[in-house]
Amino acid sequence: MQKLFEYNWQVRKEWFDWCETVSMEELMKKRTGGIGYFLPTLYHIVAVEYGWICGGIEQREIHIPDFGEVASVQLVKEFSERCHAELAPFVRNWNDSLENRMMIDILDDGREVPHPCGEVMRHLISHEIHHTGQLSVWAREIGKEPVSANFVGRGLYNS
């Protein structure tokens, strides 16, 4: 599981670099599907990962800024780096004993829903991959090569 998080983090960093080559107008132009915008999608990926791991599984008090507070490539990238610094140790120390530990998700209406931590972690992996697929489609729509989605060749297998 750790390798798939490492993969997502590498790809995310490459998407931030990619965003620096595109105008803010393109990054904030409404598109079809998902969140609908490049930069808010990257923000969403970070906020969801941080919220589920640090706020949910680890049950720490966290602050997730509104998108408007970080609405630039540099600020979303810095938000990502801060969140990564907090949650990476948990991911790197993941072990089988955490698989079936229950996390309580508190819904907007106040209901409490339990989820196995292993299920939450796998959801986060697939959530990011899903959204980066949307970024890839949008990149092609504007005539730019997307970030590679290949796991192979990233040096993650035996690292």
DAWO-V365907 format. One record per residue. N is the residue number from 1. RES is the residue in one small letter. SS is DSSP state (H for helix, E for strand, - for the rest). PSI is psi in whole degrees, -180 to 180 (999 if undefined). OMEGA is omega in radians with two decimals (* if undefined). Layout:
[[N	RES	SS	PSI	OMEGA] [N	RES	SS	PSI	OMEGA]]
This chain:
[[1	m	-	-39	-3.12] [2	q	H	-39	-3.12] [3	k	H	-35	3.12] [4	l	H	-34	3.02] [5	f	H	-44	3.11] [6	e	H	-42	3.08] [7	y	H	-51	-3.13] [8	n	H	-40	-3.13] [9	w	H	-39	3.07] [10	q	H	-49	-3.12] [11	v	H	-41	3.13] [12	r	H	-45	3.12] [13	k	H	-42	3.12] [14	e	H	-35	3.07] [15	w	H	-38	3.07] [16	f	H	-44	3.08] [17	d	H	-42	3.11] [18	w	H	-43	-3.12] [19	c	H	-30	3.13] [20	e	-	-11	3.12] [21	t	-	3	-3.05] [22	v	-	145	-3.13] [23	s	-	153	3.09] [24	m	H	-33	3.11] [25	e	H	-45	3.11] [26	e	H	-39	-3.12] [27	l	H	-25	-3.09] [28	m	-	10	3.10] [29	k	-	134	-3.13] [30	k	-	133	-3.13] [31	r	-	170	-3.12] [32	t	-	133	3.04] [33	g	-	152	3.05] [34	g	-	-141	3.11] [35	i	-	-32	3.04] [36	g	-	0	-3.09] [37	y	-	146	3.11] [38	f	H	-62	-2.98] [39	l	H	-46	3.07] [40	p	H	-27	3.08] [41	t	H	-44	3.09] [42	l	H	-42	3.07] [43	y	H	-46	-3.12] [44	h	H	-44	3.12] [45	i	H	-48	-3.12] [46	v	H	-49	-3.08] [47	a	H	-40	-3.14] [48	v	H	-47	3.13] [49	e	H	-48	-3.13] [50	y	H	-45	-3.12] [51	g	H	-46	-3.12] [52	w	H	-42	-3.08] [53	i	H	-58	-3.04] [54	c	H	-44	-3.12] [55	g	H	-38	-3.07] [56	g	H	-68	-3.07] [57	i	H	-48	-3.10] [58	e	-	-13	3.11] [59	q	-	42	3.09] [60	r	-	155	3.01] [61	e	-	124	-3.10] [62	i	-	163	3.03] [63	h	-	122	3.04] [64	i	-	113	-3.12] [65	p	-	153	2.99] [66	d	-	153	-3.14] [67	f	H	-39	-3.12] [68	g	H	-26	3.13] [69	e	H	-17	-3.07] [70	v	H	30	-2.96] [71	a	-	56	2.97] [72	s	-	159	-3.14] [73	v	H	-47	-3.09] [74	q	H	-43	-3.10] [75	l	H	-37	3.08] [76	v	H	-39	3.09] [77	k	H	-44	3.11] [78	e	H	-40	3.06] [79	f	H	-45	3.11] [80	s	H	-45	-3.12] [81	e	H	-40	3.10] [82	r	H	-46	3.14] [83	c	H	-43	3.13] [84	h	H	-43	-3.14] [85	a	H	-34	-3.14] [86	e	H	-38	-3.01] [87	l	H	-19	-3.11] [88	a	H	-41	3.12] [89	p	H	-38	3.11] [90	f	H	-47	-3.14] [91	v	H	-44	-3.10] [92	r	H	-24	3.12] [93	n	-	10	3.13] [94	w	-	140	3.07] [95	n	-	167	-3.05] [96	d	H	-25	-3.12] [97	s	H	-16	-3.13] [98	l	H	-14	-3.04] [99	e	-	-52	-3.01] [100	n	-	5	3.04] [101	r	-	138	-3.07] [102	m	E	136	3.02] [103	m	E	136	3.12] [104	i	E	117	3.09] [105	d	E	123	3.11] [106	i	E	113	-3.10] [107	l	-	166	-3.13] [108	d	-	-32	-3.13] [109	d	-	6	3.09] [110	g	-	-10	3.11] [111	r	-	147	3.10] [112	e	E	126	-3.12] [113	v	E	121	3.12] [114	p	E	143	3.06] [115	h	E	138	3.02] [116	p	E	138	-3.10] [117	c	H	-37	3.11] [118	g	H	-39	3.11] [119	e	H	-42	3.12] [120	v	H	-45	-3.12] [121	m	H	-42	3.12] [122	r	H	-34	3.05] [123	h	H	-43	-3.12] [124	l	H	-40	3.10] [125	i	H	-51	-3.09] [126	s	H	-31	3.10] [127	h	H	-48	-3.13] [128	e	H	-42	3.13] [129	i	H	-41	3.09] [130	h	H	-51	-3.09] [131	h	H	-34	3.10] [132	t	H	-26	2.99] [133	g	H	-40	3.07] [134	q	H	-42	3.10] [135	l	H	-40	-3.14] [136	s	H	-42	3.10] [137	v	H	-46	-3.13] [138	w	H	-38	3.11] [139	a	H	-46	3.13] [140	r	H	-35	3.12] [141	e	H	-29	3.12] [142	i	-	11	3.05] [143	g	-	21	3.13] [144	k	-	147	3.08] [145	e	-	129	3.10] [146	p	-	168	3.01] [147	v	-	142	3.13] [148	s	-	136	3.09] [149	a	-	2	-3.10] [150	n	-	132	2.96] [151	f	-	-38	-3.13] [152	v	-	136	3.08] [153	g	-	5	-3.14] [154	r	-	0	3.12] [155	g	-	23	-3.07] [156	l	-	-23	-2.97] [157	y	-	-49	-3.10] [158	n	-	11	-3.09] [159	s	-	999	*]]
